[in-house]
């Protein structure tokens, strides 16, 4: 979650080709400086700045050039930018101290000297690795730290830093192990505990994260970072109401920077949105933008309400921000999707598509999704989970019918089905839980490209006792999400479609509902949606989403063959056309009596975190069914990738 990650910890990650180009230009600028060819060196650095504006060492090199040119003011500005991006640059702090003293700026010189002294007290290897991490150079940072730890033993600072490197490399489990080792050796290492708690949030373990936050707050109740961590843990647990006041309290003391105010207003708006207080949420999103006008996530959050109308001035401001070459990439991505929605609302579909297409291209380039890997995973699952597999394990697991799994694709109408069910007096809605996916990762490992199960055959090695224990573990792990004491609860994670085999093994009486939407409508709806999770990386390209939809159909066909009648298929369009008939059919599958409240689902007050949150707070409508047709000129790649699934998805 964005709430759990302060701005100074959001690190760039560089691809090898980017690093080669970047470092070649930096090396060339240094050579030119050494040859006293300062104008040429600065010209190379200008080119480098255009490509990598947040590369700290380019600003440090620019500072060197200005020092040699005798331009102290420009040197201070460049070096100051370098240390803002990367505080672990001893040479920059050294030059800043000297420059500030020459300019008579004693306070600034003292501060630079203090920062330099802190770095000089640390092992040089740790300083070098932290500097590399700040610039996104993960592999050399990891190499330096592992070599240092082999020589120097269990230095807790190095362990913490290596954990941050491994987390950035998307190895959160190893990062957690490293931080646990650091805390075992130094229980009062509060910075490491803060990192550990935030990592627990990343690992979808909000209850232990909140306990860590409470431990830290017991030591320092006024610490803003600890209070924000506590708020993030509450949000992850679904406790949105308390954080509304918590964030307001942090804002009221007036101590936050403009960047922090922007974040706090954004987080408060998110909590207001989830709890259905849309008008107040919009006001806080606007306040976040007042604090930081190019805050892409705030613009996108307004668009993601699905019901908010942007003004022409809003669109002009977003376009101006998106056009800036020095804009952070994720801000650009957010703005592209926000502009796509704003221009769609204005019926400018060609311009809208250009921004949707650009946002998807940027997001896809940053990901590692490969359709052929997902297709191979589906084949492995079908080979392991046969009818004979389940027959041989009949009666395994925990015979508890409480869990209701809603599976399918994102943007398929699953939030509507969840809201209908959660309007029943016997059913509690939770959210898209990652618990089952975490178990699969532990058992099978994950493919590095798609995060899907790498070795599903490992599940075949479970014993009956282990399957029962895992089913009980699921009920225990999800108990924290159940606040209303109702007999049934919903796990709406769409990607559980990959894990139906494990679900059947450990929870043989759990209810499974497969929500399916017309492929063209579903595909387009995904292409226009930016997700706040890595679970949906397949949605950022027409071919990828088309091939994923086909794989999903093939996988569900397999589950239907080997577990006949186990999953109820619900076609979204059928529910829209006949709400009462669809509701009665769903409730019958769950063994529940009909309740009229399920037809008035939009009146149910509950926290909803998915992109459809505001839509399901309104009566059902048909206008969204054919929105994709406005984009027909650009959707032929999607149609081609879907193939016969365009018409055969209901078979």
VEXSEDREN-654375 format. One line per 4 residues: number of its first residue (from 1); their letters; for each residue x, y, z of C-alpha. Coordinates in steps of 0.2 Angstrom, whole numbers, plus 5000, padded with zeros to 4 digits. Layout:
VEXSEDREN-654375
NUM) A) X:Y:Z ~ ... .
This chain:
VEXSEDREN-654375
1) XXXX) 5000:5000:5000 ~ 5006:5018:4997 ~ 5002:5022:5015 ~ 5015:5011:5021 .
5) XXXX) 5029:5018:5010 ~ 5036:5035:5014 ~ 5042:5045:4999 ~ 5061:5044:5004 .
9) XXXX) 5060:5025:5003 ~ 5053:5024:4985 ~ 5068:5019:4975 ~ 5070:5019:4957 .
13) XXXX) 5075:5002:4949 ~ 5086:5003:4934 ~ 5086:4990:4919 ~ 5103:4985:4914 .
17) XXXX) 5102:4994:4897 ~ 5097:5010:4906 ~ 5112:5008:4918 ~ 5124:5006:4904 .
21) XXXX) 5118:5021:4895 ~ 5117:5031:4911 ~ 5135:5026:4917 ~ 5142:5029:4900 .
25) XXXX) 5136:5047:4899 ~ 5142:5050:4917 ~ 5159:5043:4913 ~ 5160:5054:4898 .
29) XXXX) 5156:5070:4908 ~ 5169:5066:4920 ~ 5182:5064:4907 ~ 5177:5081:4899 .
33) XXXX) 5178:5089:4917 ~ 5196:5082:4920 ~ 5201:5089:4903 ~ 5194:5106:4909 .
37) XXXX) 5181:5105:4895 ~ 5167:5111:4906 ~ 5154:5117:4894 ~ 5155:5101:4885 .
41) XXXX) 5154:5091:4901 ~ 5138:5101:4906 ~ 5130:5098:4889 ~ 5133:5079:4892 .
45) XXXX) 5125:5080:4909 ~ 5110:5090:4902 ~ 5107:5075:4891 ~ 5109:5063:4905 .
49) XXXX) 5097:5074:4916 ~ 5084:5072:4902 ~ 5085:5053:4903 ~ 5088:5051:4922 .
53) XXXX) 5083:5067:4931 ~ 5084:5058:4948 ~ 5101:5051:4946 ~ 5110:5059:4961 .
57) XXXX) 5128:5057:4954 ~ 5124:5067:4939 ~ 5120:5082:4950 ~ 5135:5078:4960 .
61) XXXX) 5146:5079:4944 ~ 5137:5095:4939 ~ 5142:5102:4956 ~ 5160:5098:4952 .
65) XXXX) 5159:5107:4936 ~ 5152:5123:4943 ~ 5165:5123:4957 ~ 5179:5123:4944 .
69) XXXX) 5169:5136:4934 ~ 5169:5147:4950 ~ 5150:5147:4951 ~ 5147:5144:4969 .
73) XXXX) 5128:5147:4969 ~ 5125:5134:4955 ~ 5137:5122:4963 ~ 5127:5123:4979 .
77) XXXX) 5111:5121:4970 ~ 5117:5105:4961 ~ 5125:5097:4976 ~ 5110:5101:4986 .
81) XXXX) 5099:5091:4974 ~ 5112:5077:4974 ~ 5110:5074:4993 ~ 5091:5077:4993 .
85) XXXX) 5090:5062:4981 ~ 5104:5052:4989 ~ 5110:5057:5007 ~ 5124:5045:5006 .
89) XXXX) 5136:5055:4995 ~ 5151:5060:5006 ~ 5159:5070:4992 ~ 5144:5081:4990 .
93) XXXX) 5143:5084:5008 ~ 5161:5088:5009 ~ 5160:5101:4995 ~ 5144:5108:5002 .
97) XXXX) 5152:5111:5019 ~ 5167:5120:5010 ~ 5156:5131:4999 ~ 5144:5136:5013 .
101) XXXX) 5159:5141:5023 ~ 5166:5152:5009 ~ 5149:5160:5007 ~ 5148:5164:5026 .
105) XXXX) 5133:5152:5028 ~ 5138:5145:5045 ~ 5122:5135:5049 ~ 5122:5127:5032 .
109) XXXX) 5140:5122:5033 ~ 5138:5115:5051 ~ 5124:5104:5045 ~ 5134:5098:5030 .
113) XXXX) 5149:5094:5041 ~ 5137:5085:5053 ~ 5130:5074:5039 ~ 5148:5070:5033 .
117) XXXX) 5153:5065:5050 ~ 5139:5053:5052 ~ 5144:5045:5035 ~ 5162:5044:5040 .
121) XXXX) 5158:5034:5056 ~ 5149:5021:5046 ~ 5158:5007:5037 ~ 5163:5013:5019 .
125) XXXX) 5154:4997:5012 ~ 5138:5002:5020 ~ 5139:5020:5014 ~ 5143:5014:4996 .
129) XXXX) 5129:5001:4996 ~ 5116:5014:5002 ~ 5121:5026:4989 ~ 5119:5013:4976 .
133) XXXX) 5102:5008:4982 ~ 5097:5027:4982 ~ 5101:5027:4963 ~ 5092:5010:4960 .
137) XXXX) 5109:5000:4957 ~ 5103:4985:4966 ~ 5114:4971:4961 ~ 5131:4980:4965 .
141) XXXX) 5123:4986:4982 ~ 5118:4968:4986 ~ 5136:4961:4981 ~ 5145:4974:4992 .
145) XXXX) 5134:4970:5007 ~ 5135:4951:5006 ~ 5154:4953:5004 ~ 5154:4964:5019 .
149) XXXX) 5143:4953:5030 ~ 5154:4938:5026 ~ 5169:4947:5032 ~ 5162:4958:5046 .
153) XXXX) 5149:4946:5053 ~ 5131:4951:5058 ~ 5132:4970:5057 ~ 5114:4975:5060 .
157) XXXX) 5115:4991:5049 ~ 5121:4981:5035 ~ 5108:4968:5038 ~ 5094:4981:5038 .
161) XXXX) 5101:4989:5022 ~ 5102:4972:5013 ~ 5084:4969:5018 ~ 5079:4985:5009 .
165) XXXX) 5089:4980:4994 ~ 5081:4963:4993 ~ 5063:4970:4996 ~ 5066:4982:4981 .
169) XXXX) 5072:4966:4971 ~ 5054:4959:4975 ~ 5061:4946:4988 ~ 5051:4952:5003 .
173) XXXX) 5052:4935:5012 ~ 5071:4935:5012 ~ 5070:4954:5017 ~ 5059:4949:5032 .
177) XXXX) 5071:4936:5038 ~ 5086:4948:5037 ~ 5076:4961:5048 ~ 5071:4947:5060 .
181) XXXX) 5090:4943:5062 ~ 5094:4961:5065 ~ 5081:4963:5078 ~ 5086:4947:5087 .
185) XXXX) 5103:4955:5089 ~ 5097:4973:5092 ~ 5079:4973:5099 ~ 5080:4992:5102 .
189) XXXX) 5085:4995:5083 ~ 5069:5005:5080 ~ 5073:5010:5062 ~ 5074:4991:5058 .
193) XXXX) 5058:4988:5067 ~ 5050:5001:5057 ~ 5056:4993:5041 ~ 5050:4976:5047 .
197) XXXX) 5033:4982:5051 ~ 5031:4990:5034 ~ 5037:4974:5026 ~ 5024:4964:5036 .
201) XXXX) 5011:4976:5027 ~ 5019:4971:5011 ~ 5017:4953:5015 ~ 4999:4955:5019 .
205) XXXX) 5002:4953:5038 ~ 4993:4968:5045 ~ 4990:4962:5062 ~ 5008:4958:5067 .
209) XXXX) 5012:4975:5058 ~ 5000:4984:5070 ~ 5008:4975:5085 ~ 5025:4981:5079 .
213) XXXX) 5018:4999:5077 ~ 5011:4998:5095 ~ 5028:4992:5101 ~ 5036:5007:5093 .
217) XXXX) 5023:5020:5099 ~ 5026:5013:5117 ~ 5044:5020:5115 ~ 5039:5036:5106 .
221) XXXX) 5021:5040:5106 ~ 5023:5057:5096 ~ 5034:5049:5082 ~ 5025:5054:5066 .
225) XXXX) 5032:5039:5056 ~ 5026:5027:5069 ~ 5009:5035:5069 ~ 5008:5034:5051 .
229) XXXX) 5013:5016:5051 ~ 4999:5012:5064 ~ 4987:5021:5052 ~ 4993:5010:5037 .
233) XXXX) 4991:4994:5047 ~ 4973:4999:5052 ~ 4969:5002:5034 ~ 4976:4985:5029 .
237) XXXX) 4965:4977:5043 ~ 4950:4986:5036 ~ 4949:4999:5051 ~ 4946:5014:5041 .
241) XXXX) 4936:5025:5052 ~ 4950:5028:5066 ~ 4963:5033:5053 ~ 4952:5047:5047 .
245) XXXX) 4954:5056:5063 ~ 4972:5050:5065 ~ 4977:5058:5049 ~ 4968:5074:5053 .
249) XXXX) 4977:5075:5069 ~ 4994:5074:5060 ~ 4988:5087:5048 ~ 4982:5099:5062 .
253) XXXX) 4999:5101:5071 ~ 5006:5110:5055 ~ 5023:5101:5056 ~ 5022:5092:5040 .
257) XXXX) 5031:5097:5024 ~ 5021:5100:5008 ~ 5025:5082:5002 ~ 5019:5075:5019 .
261) XXXX) 5003:5085:5019 ~ 5000:5079:5001 ~ 5002:5061:5007 ~ 4991:5063:5022 .
265) XXXX) 4977:5071:5013 ~ 4978:5058:5000 ~ 4977:5044:5013 ~ 4963:5052:5022 .
269) XXXX) 4954:5054:5006 ~ 4956:5035:5003 ~ 4949:5031:5020 ~ 4934:5043:5017 .
273) XXXX) 4931:5035:5000 ~ 4931:5017:5006 ~ 4919:5022:5020 ~ 4907:5030:5007 .
277) XXXX) 4910:5048:5012 ~ 4913:5053:4994 ~ 4911:5072:4995 ~ 4924:5073:5009 .
281) XXXX) 4935:5062:5000 ~ 4935:5073:4985 ~ 4939:5088:4996 ~ 4954:5079:5003 .
285) XXXX) 4960:5074:4986 ~ 4959:5092:4980 ~ 4968:5097:4996 ~ 4982:5084:4992 .
289) XXXX) 4984:5092:4975 ~ 4984:5110:4982 ~ 5000:5104:4992 ~ 5007:5095:4977 .
293) XXXX) 5000:5100:4960 ~ 5008:5086:4950 ~ 5003:5072:4963 ~ 4998:5059:4950 .
297) XXXX) 4990:5047:4962 ~ 4978:5061:4968 ~ 4973:5065:4951 ~ 4971:5046:4947 .
301) XXXX) 4961:5043:4963 ~ 4948:5056:4958 ~ 4947:5048:4941 ~ 4945:5031:4950 .
305) XXXX) 4930:5036:4959 ~ 4922:5033:4942 ~ 4908:5046:4946 ~ 4919:5062:4947 .
309) XXXX) 4918:5074:4933 ~ 4934:5084:4929 ~ 4934:5102:4923 ~ 4943:5108:4907 .
313) XXXX) 4955:5117:4919 ~ 4958:5100:4927 ~ 4962:5092:4911 ~ 4974:5106:4906 .
317) XXXX) 4983:5105:4922 ~ 4985:5086:4921 ~ 4991:5088:4903 ~ 5004:5101:4908 .
321) XXXX) 5010:5090:4922 ~ 5011:5074:4911 ~ 5021:5084:4898 ~ 5035:5088:4910 .
325) XXXX) 5051:5078:4906 ~ 5057:5078:4924 ~ 5041:5070:4931 ~ 5043:5054:4941 .
329) XXXX) 5037:5039:4931 ~ 5024:5033:4942 ~ 5016:5051:4943 ~ 5016:5050:4924 .
333) XXXX) 5008:5033:4924 ~ 4994:5039:4936 ~ 4991:5055:4925 ~ 4990:5045:4909 .
337) XXXX) 4976:5034:4917 ~ 4967:5049:4924 ~ 4968:5059:4908 ~ 4961:5043:4899 .
341) XXXX) 4946:5043:4910 ~ 4944:5062:4910 ~ 4944:5063:4891 ~ 4933:5048:4890 .
345) XXXX) 4920:5057:4900 ~ 4922:5072:4888 ~ 4918:5059:4873 ~ 4936:5063:4866 .
349) XXXX) 4939:5044:4863 ~ 4954:5046:4852 ~ 4963:5057:4864 ~ 4957:5046:4879 .
353) XXXX) 4964:5030:4871 ~ 4981:5038:4867 ~ 4983:5041:4886 ~ 4976:5024:4891 .
357) XXXX) 4988:5016:4878 ~ 5003:5027:4885 ~ 4999:5022:4903 ~ 4998:5004:4899 .
361) XXXX) 5014:5004:4889 ~ 5024:5012:4904 ~ 5016:5000:4916 ~ 5020:4985:4905 .
365) XXXX) 5038:4990:4902 ~ 5041:4991:4921 ~ 5033:4973:4923 ~ 5039:4956:4919 .
369) XXXX) 5022:4947:4914 ~ 5024:4934:4900 ~ 5008:4926:4894 ~ 5017:4910:4889 .
373) XXXX) 5023:4907:4907 ~ 5005:4909:4913 ~ 4999:4897:4900 ~ 5013:4884:4905 .
377) XXXX) 5008:4886:4923 ~ 4990:4882:4918 ~ 4996:4866:4910 ~ 5005:4861:4925 .
381) XXXX) 4990:4864:4936 ~ 4979:4853:4925 ~ 4992:4839:4925 ~ 4993:4839:4944 .
385) XXXX) 4975:4842:4949 ~ 4966:4828:4940 ~ 4949:4819:4945 ~ 4960:4805:4952 .
389) XXXX) 4970:4817:4963 ~ 4954:4823:4971 ~ 4946:4806:4973 ~ 4961:4799:4982 .
393) XXXX) 4960:4814:4994 ~ 4941:4814:4997 ~ 4937:4820:5015 ~ 4953:4829:5017 .
397) XXXX) 4954:4847:5024 ~ 4943:4856:5036 ~ 4924:4854:5032 ~ 4919:4872:5035 .
401) XXXX) 4908:4881:5023 ~ 4911:4898:5030 ~ 4923:4904:5016 ~ 4915:4911:5000 .
405) XXXX) 4928:4913:4986 ~ 4924:4924:4971 ~ 4936:4921:4957 ~ 4938:4926:4939 .
409) XXXX) 4946:4942:4931 ~ 4947:4959:4939 ~ 4934:4971:4932 ~ 4922:4956:4929 .
413) XXXX) 4908:4962:4940 ~ 4915:4953:4955 ~ 4913:4968:4967 ~ 4894:4968:4962 .
417) XXXX) 4892:4950:4967 ~ 4902:4953:4983 ~ 4891:4968:4988 ~ 4875:4958:4984 .
421) XXXX) 4881:4944:4995 ~ 4887:4956:5009 ~ 4870:4963:5010 ~ 4864:4946:5016 .
425) XXXX) 4862:4945:5035 ~ 4873:4929:5035 ~ 4887:4935:5025 ~ 4902:4947:5028 .
429) XXXX) 4912:4955:5015 ~ 4930:4957:5018 ~ 4942:4961:5003 ~ 4953:4954:4991 .
433) XXXX) 4964:4943:5003 ~ 4981:4936:4998 ~ 4981:4922:5011 ~ 4978:4908:4999 .
437) XXXX) 4991:4915:4987 ~ 5004:4916:5001 ~ 5001:4898:5005 ~ 5004:4893:4987 .
441) XXXX) 5020:4903:4986 ~ 5026:4894:5002 ~ 5022:4877:4995 ~ 5026:4879:4977 .
445) XXXX) 5037:4894:4975 ~ 5033:4908:4963 ~ 5038:4910:4944 ~ 5049:4926:4944 .
449) XXXX) 5039:4933:4929 ~ 5021:4931:4934 ~ 5021:4926:4952 ~ 5011:4910:4948 .
453) XXXX) 5014:4893:4956 ~ 5031:4886:4950 ~ 5030:4868:4956 ~ 5011:4864:4959 .
457) XXXX) 5016:4846:4961 ~ 5023:4850:4978 ~ 5004:4851:4984 ~ 5003:4833:4979 .
461) XXXX) 5015:4829:4993 ~ 5004:4836:5007 ~ 4998:4823:5019 ~ 4980:4823:5026 .
465) XXXX) 4985:4831:5042 ~ 4995:4844:5033 ~ 4980:4848:5022 ~ 4969:4849:5037 .
469) XXXX) 4981:4860:5046 ~ 4982:4872:5031 ~ 4963:4874:5031 ~ 4963:4878:5049 .
473) XXXX) 4977:4890:5047 ~ 4967:4899:5033 ~ 4952:4901:5045 ~ 4964:4907:5059 .
477) XXXX) 4973:4919:5048 ~ 4957:4927:5041 ~ 4948:4928:5058 ~ 4955:4946:5060 .
481) XXXX) 4945:4951:5045 ~ 4928:4945:5052 ~ 4921:4958:5063 ~ 4902:4955:5062 .
485) XXXX) 4901:4937:5068 ~ 4891:4931:5053 ~ 4893:4913:5048 ~ 4899:4916:5030 .
489) XXXX) 4913:4928:5024 ~ 4919:4932:5007 ~ 4937:4932:4999 ~ 4936:4941:4983 .
493) XXXX) 4953:4939:4976 ~ 4951:4935:4958 ~ 4967:4927:4956 ~ 4962:4912:4967 .
497) XXXX) 4956:4905:4951 ~ 4973:4898:4950 ~ 4972:4890:4967 ~ 4955:4881:4966 .
501) XXXX) 4964:4865:4968 ~ 4972:4869:4984 ~ 4956:4877:4990 ~ 4947:4861:4987 .
505) XXXX) 4960:4851:4996 ~ 4960:4861:5012 ~ 4943:4868:5012 ~ 4932:4856:5003 .
509) XXXX) 4915:4864:5008 ~ 4920:4882:5004 ~ 4909:4890:4992 ~ 4916:4895:4975 .
513) XXXX) 4908:4908:4963 ~ 4916:4911:4945 ~ 4911:4928:4939 ~ 4912:4930:4921 .
517) XXXX) 4910:4946:4910 ~ 4910:4948:4891 ~ 4928:4947:4885 ~ 4928:4963:4875 .
521) XXXX) 4920:4973:4889 ~ 4931:4965:4902 ~ 4947:4967:4892 ~ 4944:4985:4889 .
525) XXXX) 4939:4988:4907 ~ 4955:4981:4912 ~ 4965:4991:4899 ~ 4958:5007:4906 .
529) XXXX) 4962:5003:4924 ~ 4978:5005:4934 ~ 4979:4993:4949 ~ 4987:4996:4965 .
533) XXXX) 4994:4978:4966 ~ 5006:4968:4956 ~ 4994:4953:4955 ~ 4986:4960:4939 .
537) XXXX) 5001:4963:4929 ~ 4993:4955:4914 ~ 4981:4969:4912 ~ 4993:4982:4904 .
541) XXXX) 4992:4975:4886 ~ 4979:4970:4874 ~ 4988:4953:4869 ~ 4992:4949:4887 .
545) XXXX) 4974:4952:4893 ~ 4967:4942:4878 ~ 4978:4927:4881 ~ 4975:4928:4900 .
549) XXXX) 4956:4928:4897 ~ 4958:4912:4886 ~ 4969:4904:4899 ~ 4957:4908:4912 .
553) XXXX) 4943:4900:4902 ~ 4953:4884:4899 ~ 4958:4883:4918 ~ 4940:4885:4923 .
557) XXXX) 4934:4872:4911 ~ 4947:4860:4919 ~ 4941:4864:4936 ~ 4923:4861:4930 .
561) XXXX) 4928:4844:4923 ~ 4937:4837:4938 ~ 4926:4845:4951 ~ 4909:4845:4943 .
565) XXXX) 4897:4857:4950 ~ 4909:4864:4962 ~ 4910:4882:4956 ~ 4894:4892:4951 .
569) XXXX) 4897:4902:4935 ~ 4889:4919:4936 ~ 4888:4929:4920 ~ 4888:4948:4924 .
573) XXXX) 4877:4953:4910 ~ 4864:4940:4916 ~ 4863:4948:4933 ~ 4862:4966:4926 .
577) XXXX) 4847:4959:4915 ~ 4838:4950:4929 ~ 4844:4956:4946 ~ 4832:4946:4956 .
581) XXXX) 4834:4930:4946 ~ 4853:4931:4947 ~ 4852:4935:4966 ~ 4841:4920:4970 .
585) XXXX) 4852:4909:4960 ~ 4868:4914:4969 ~ 4860:4913:4986 ~ 4853:4895:4982 .
589) XXXX) 4871:4890:4978 ~ 4877:4896:4995 ~ 4862:4888:5003 ~ 4855:4904:5009 .
593) XXXX) 4837:4910:5010 ~ 4832:4925:4999 ~ 4833:4942:5007 ~ 4826:4958:4999 .
597) XXXX) 4841:4968:5005 ~ 4852:4959:4992 ~ 4842:4968:4979 ~ 4845:4985:4987 .
601) XXXX) 4864:4981:4988 ~ 4868:4999:4985 ~ 4861:5004:5001 ~ 4872:4993:5011 .
605) XXXX) 4885:5003:5021 ~ 4902:4994:5021 ~ 4920:4997:5017 ~ 4924:4993:4999 .
609) XXXX) 4942:4995:4992 ~ 4941:4990:4974 ~ 4939:5001:4959 ~ 4921:4998:4958 .
613) XXXX) 4917:5005:4976 ~ 4907:5020:4970 ~ 4898:5010:4957 ~ 4891:4997:4968 .
617) XXXX) 4884:5011:4980 ~ 4872:5015:4966 ~ 4857:5005:4959 ~ 4862:4993:4945 .
621) XXXX) 4864:5001:4927 ~ 4866:4995:4910 ~ 4876:5009:4903 ~ 4893:5001:4907 .
625) XXXX) 4890:4985:4897 ~ 4894:4993:4880 ~ 4907:5007:4884 ~ 4920:4997:4875 .
629) XXXX) 4912:5000:4858 ~ 4917:5018:4859 ~ 4935:5011:4857 ~ 4932:4998:4843 .
633) XXXX) 4944:5007:4831 ~ 4959:5003:4844 ~ 4953:4986:4851 ~ 4957:4974:4836 .
637) XXXX) 4973:4968:4845 ~ 4962:4963:4860 ~ 4949:4954:4849 ~ 4963:4945:4839 .
641) XXXX) 4971:4939:4855 ~ 4954:4933:4862 ~ 4950:4923:4846 ~ 4935:4912:4848 .
645) XXXX) 4933:4917:4867 ~ 4924:4933:4861 ~ 4909:4922:4858 ~ 4913:4906:4866 .
649) XXX) 4915:4912:4884 ~ 4898:4907:4890 ~ 4901:4889:4884 .
